[in-house]
Amino acid sequence: MKSNKLSSIFLLFSLFFLSEISAQEIQKGYFRSPVKPGARNYLSGNFSELRPNHFHTGLDYKFGGVEGEPIYAVADGWVHRIKISSFGYGNVIYLKHPSGHITLYGHLRNFNPKIHAWMKKKMYEAKLNELELYPEKGELPVKKGELIANGGNTGSSGGPHLHFEIRDSLDRAMDPLLAGFSEILDNIPPTPQKIAIVPLEIDSRVNGKFQRIELTPVLSGASYRIPETIRVTGKVGLEIQSYDKLDGAENQNGFPKFEISDEKGLLYTLHVNKVDFNFTRHFLLHTHQNRFTRLYHQPDLKFDFFTPNTPGTGAFQVEAGQKKNVQIRLLDAYSNSRLVNLTLTGADLDSTLADGGAPVSPQVTFFKNIMKIKVKQSDKGGLAQYFIGNQIYEILPAYQDTQSRTYLWDLRFGIPSKIDLCSEIYIPEIIGHFPVGKEHLHAKDKLRIRTEENSLLEDLYLRVSHSGPASAPVLRLQEPTEYLWNPIEVTWNVNGYLGDKSKTHVYQRAGNGARSFVGGEWIEGQIRFKTRNFGSFVLAEDNVKPTIAPIRVNAQGMRFTIKDNLSGIKSFEAFINGEWVLMRYEHKQAVIWSETLNEQPLKGSVLLKVTDMAGNVAEWRGTIS
């Protein structure tokens, strides 16, 4: 009897486990198209596409530049999550389905009347112009094919379209094209644009140098090849810049899979099949400057895209005088494929080779933990001295010619306080080593920097520089093309600054001079702020109130243009006869407009308050008779 009970429990557990596993996959035919079911659809973006600041996790359906496209539920379910916002996905609905999947519909112009009325009532109860809620299972049920919304251009959208996602029961994004939507056609294989070969260790060389090179493949029959001879020493890795096209559209999209082989057969695969939103910033570690996909293992990458996923995956090493033929197969979601062939030739280390003209001053670059310094030749010798603590290390050039010398240093062995390059002294701007996965605090001179356990993508050797007068100081952290996972805390000593601290905040300054608000709090002569981006930071004083310009104010509704000259809009609130009124916001047009709870006409005294990020408040008053 006891055995039968145990068997029953085991069977139930097994069935539950198998059902949960199957729920992680997308079954063809379960979902219908969210746009124009049964008619041809076109995409401007797809899953696994590399975007300037994120990994694209869904499909972008084209609307022909027009808002209002009907959006349908792809399967039975219920509204699991709903949000009205002027940024991100804008107005967005998440549906939960009996299969365990979640589908997302973003950048919506409006919800259907039932959902819209429910959401507006909740916003009036909370007195919030933007709101995110998680309805209970029975509150807002939907049927497969039901109209749930109309497409729009809300949030951080660059034009009218639907952003559509399918997520598994663990809220991980999956490739929606696996649903087999017959409305989308793709008979075009992916196209390679560039192949990069990169050194992976201090003794690695590409064409004799410690350098990353980019090569353009040429079409050869139905496949592509790299015609150049690539000489490699030590361990090197491959990176690829590429895109995919779908039938009837010129958009350069992404694709999910790479297979890398040599003469002996398949070596490893890279398959972007699920994206965990807890680690979305890790796509910055998965790519080179958001453009090239790295086809080699990285120990700190949280995504498990490689098979096998071992430290040696993707590291190529070829014996001197030998050749290795490498083949990269690019595969899209419809199994269209394209081959890229290249040959790596092994070479010995060579300390003497032509390296172009000599730089006027030391040319310093970094690749992870390696510091590379190229400097002009000197009649004073070539033995550089690295001063690390109480030790002095004498280093020969890694390679040189008659004009220049190149030195390589592994920062894991210590951070030099200065380097004597024979012809001149170089002072590195590195303030310290911040280990990945650990809390760390650096406090010295004008700066205090704290990292949390999940702040860094990989080990960081932080470079810092200070410039500008006391009245307009500039703090530079790393380069804008280097990245963090989550914010770090920076306390910046700017004792000489004499501006109005109550209105002064930190801004990140782009290369073109544009400033974006970061914030910060003052602690006497220091300002503390958090940043998730590297680059240049400055102080700016914002004493100017936002501007408010009425477009229409009458019984049928209110519409205003609101703008701010520097720090940006933080919040806005409207009242009629002292009663709160919901105001919707479209930041791209800088317009807000009213929505009453029961569509009743407006009447009475109007007060609109708009606050910017620096705390400046503008008011507009009027009367609707």
Beta strands, then each sheet from edge to edge (+ up, - down):
strand 1: 43-45
strand 2: 59-62
strand 3: 70-72
strand 4: 77-84
strand 5: 92-96
strand 6: 102-106
strand 7: 108-111
strand 8: 131-133
strand 9: 141-142
strand 10: 147-151
strand 11: 161-167
strand 12: 172-174
strand 13: 191-199
strand 14: 205-206
strand 15: 213-215
strand 16: 218-220
strand 17: 223-225
strand 18: 230-233
strand 19: 236-243
strand 20: 257-262
strand 21: 265-271
strand 22: 274-276
strand 23: 287-288
strand 24: 292-294
strand 25: 306-307
strand 26: 323-331
strand 27: 337-346
strand 28: 363-367
strand 29: 370-376
strand 30: 384-388
strand 31: 391-395
strand 32: 399-400
strand 33: 404-410
strand 34: 418-420
strand 35: 425-426
strand 36: 430-434
strand 37: 440-444
strand 38: 447-451
strand 39: 460-467
strand 40: 474-477
strand 41: 483-493
strand 42: 504-509
strand 43: 515-519
strand 44: 521-523
strand 45: 526-533
strand 46: 535-541
strand 47: 547-554
strand 48: 557-563
strand 49: 569-576
strand 50: 579-586
strand 51: 591-595
strand 52: 604-612
strand 53: 617-624
sheet 1: 1+ 2- 11+ 6- 5+ 4- 8+
sheet 2: 1+ 2- 11+ 12- 22+
sheet 3: 1+ 2- 11+ 6- 5+ 4- 9+
sheet 4: 3+ 10- 7+
sheet 5: 15+ 13- 19+ 24- 23+
sheet 6: 14+ 18- 27- 17- 16+
sheet 7: 14+ 18- 27- 26+ 20- 21+ 25-
sheet 8: 28+ 29- 33+ 32-
sheet 9: 31+ 30- 34+ 35-
sheet 10: 36+ 39- 40+ 46- 42+ 43-
sheet 11: 37+ 38- 41+ 45- 44+
sheet 12: 47+ 48- 51+ 50- 49+ 52- 53+
end
